[in-house]
């Protein structure tokens, strides 16, 4: 049985003319790292909100179909109950900072305080989470004094410290440099290998190809492709419909037209491109 199931999920925001999500059917296994790609307005953030219970419990609107996580239906749970098992890191980390705490350490402990975790356990969990995401040196800094990339790390850590069963990430590396991006993808990969189920919306397809187990492509609120990273990310359909694709895929596709790319599969990453052109 799948750990996460979306069955015929359709959702429309209040006062809008068309659904943001349309007939989404998806199954995600426990410990799987699923990446979600799509052009602007495809419904990616809405999918994150639906998985995290904010749709429809917070944003209201009309939701049909069913979302199930670990055997529990979102329609039968309150938002307070749902967020105990599902953690969401927002696209803009500034929106996730509580404003109630003076330091990063206190900010990370805030969620644990709210659910009554004992003080000593709280300290251990915060220290472990900071070590995992590499932000120990930020512990005594004000969350508002940090760069955008540092705030994104704090937002991710504030979710990891809660130890959710399902981790939902909406473009968690949008403000990070390549080094920070690699570290975050490595952390997320490690959490998946330890059994946490991960859904990540991301535009950086080369990193997705290296770290994700599976990719889902959204367009106009509908799932249009789903499968292994290299199958989905090199699809002609993505290139023709406004999806972001790897520069290496584009180059190899042109080379193939001219008889200069001999491999059957197109590359997504630099290493794949180098190997293919070397032949």
N, C-alpha and C positions, 0 to 999 in steps of 0.2 A: 504493500500500500504506500502511495506517495506521501511524503511528509507535508507538502503544500499542494493544494488543488484549487484551481480556478475553473469553475464549470459555468459556461455560458455567461460570463460576467460582462454586463453592460452598465455603464454609469454616465449620467448626465448632470452637470452642475446646475444649480438653480439659475433661472433667467437666461439660459442659453438655448440655442436653436438646434444643436445636434449633440449626440453623445461624445464624451471624451474617450471612452472605452467602448468597444463594440464586440460582443460575442467572443470574449477571450476564453480559450480553453487551454489549460496548461497544468502540467504535473511536474513537481520538483522533488527530488529525492533528498533524504536527510544527508547532510554533509556535502551537498552539491553546491558548486559555485556557478551561478547562472548570471551571465552578463546580458544587459538589455541595451540595444542600439536603436537609433531612429533619428530622423530629422526633427528640427524644432516644431513643436505642436503635434508631435506624434502621439502623445498621451503617456510618455515615460514617467513623468513626475506623478501623474494621476494614478498610474499603476502602483507606484511606491506608496502613495497615500492609502490606496485600497488595501494593500497588503498589511499596512501598519494600523488599519482600523480608523484612520482619520476620515476616510470615505466609507460610509456616509455619516458616521457618528459625529464628526466635527463640521465637515463642509456641507452636510445635508445633501440635498439633491435626491435623485432617484437611482437606486441600485437594484438591478435584477441579477439573477444567477446566485451562485454561492461560492464563498471563499472559505477554505478549511485549512487550518494549520494544526498539525499534531492531533488530528481527530476532532478539533473544536471548530465550530462554525462561527464566523464573525457576526452573523446576524443574531446569534443567541448569546453574545457576550457584550458587556459594557466596554467602553474604551479603557477604563481603569483596569479591567481584567485582561483585556487584549494586550496592552503594552507590557504586561509582566512577562510575556513570552516573545514579543516582537519588538525589536529596536530599530528606529529610523534615524539616520543622519541626514539632515536637510541639505539641499543644494547650497544654500547660503548659511555658513556656520554662525554668522552673527545672530541669526534667528533662533539658534539653539542655546545661546548663552543665557542663563537665567537672570543675570543682573542682581542676584541676591547675595553673591559671594565676592570676596575681595581677591582671592588667589585661585590659581588653576587647581591646586590640590583640593581646596574647599568646593570648587565647582564640580569636580569629578566625584566628590563624596555626596553631593547634594541629592542625587537620585537614590542613593543607598540610605541616606537619612530618612527620606520620605517613605521607604518601605520597612523601616525599623531594623536595619541590619546592625548588629552589635558593633560598638566603636572599634574594638580591636580587629575584628574581621574586616571592617570598613577600611582601616588603614592598610591592611595587607592587600586587599583587592585593588585599592587605588595605586599602591606601589607597583603591584604586578602589571596592571594595565599601562601605567606610564612607562615601565621598562619595555613592554611589548611594542609600544608605538614610538619609543625613543624620545619622550618629552620630559624626562625626569628633570632636566635643567630648567624647565618652565614652571615647576611646582609652586614657587613663591611669587611668580609674576601675576599681574592683573590680567585676566582674560582680554580686557579691552586694550591692553598695550601690545598685543601680539599682531604679527602680520597675518594676512589672509590665509596663507598656507599653514601657519602655526595654529590658527583658530580652527582650521579644518581638522588638524590632528587632534586637538582637544575635543572637538565635537565627536570624532570617531571614538576616542578613548572613553568619553562619557557614556557611550552606548556599550562598548565592550565591557566596562566595569560592571554593568548590570547583568552580564552573561545571558543574553537572550538566546532563545532557540533558533530564531530566524533574524538575521541581520539584513536590513534593507538600507542601501546606500544610494543616494541620489547625487551623482557626479562628485564623489568625495575628494577628487584630486584636481578640481578645476582651477585652483589657485596655486598649485604646487609646481615646482621645477621637476626635471626628470629624476633627480635623485630622490626627492620626496615621494614622487609617484611610484617609483620602484619599491620603496620601503613600505608604502601603504598597500600596494598589491601583494607584496610578500607577506605582510601581516594577515591580510584577508585570506590568502591562500592557506596559511598556517591554521587559521581558525576553522576553515572548511575541513582541513585534514584532521582536525581534532573533533569534528562532528557537528560544528555549527553550520547551518544552512544559510547561504548567502545569495542575495539578489542585488546586483550592482548595475545602476544606470551609468554609462560611461561612453565618451566619444573617442577615447584613446585606443583605437582598435589594435595597435601593435601590442599593447600591454594585455589587452583582452586575449589575444591569440596565444600569448605566453602563459597566462595564468588561469583563465576560466575553463570550466569543464564543458559548458554549453552556451550557445548564444541564441537569443530571441530577437527578432527584428520587428519593430512596430512602425506602422504608418497609418495616419488618420484614425488612430484608435484601434486598429486591427492588427493582429499578429499575422505577418505576411511570410515569415520564414522562421525556422527553428532547427537547430542541429549543432554539429560540431563546429568549433570556431573557424577552422580553415574552410569549411564548406560554405558557411553563411557569409563570412567576411570577404570572400572572393567572388560572390555571386554577381552575375551581370545585372540582376534585378536591382541590387543595391546601388550600383553605379548609375543606373538609369532613372532612379527615383529619389535623388537628392540625399542619399545617405552619405555620411563621411566614410571614405575608404582610405586604406593605406596608400602612401605615395609609391610603395614598392609594388603593390597590386596594380596601380595605374600604369607604372612604367613597364612592368612585365606584360600587361595586356597589350600595350602598343607594340612592344617587342615581338609578341606572338603574332600579331598581324603581319609583321615584316619577316617572319621566319627566324627570328633571333632568340626566341624562347622555346626550348626543346622539351621541357618537362611538361607533364600532363597537368599538374596542379599549379595554380598561380601562388605567389608568395604573399604573406602579410607582413612578415618581419624582415629586418635587414639580413639576418643570418640566412633565412630562406632565399632571399634574393641573391645574395652572394653565391650560395651553393648552386642555384639554378643558372645564373649567368656564367659561372665557371665551367659548366658543362657545355 
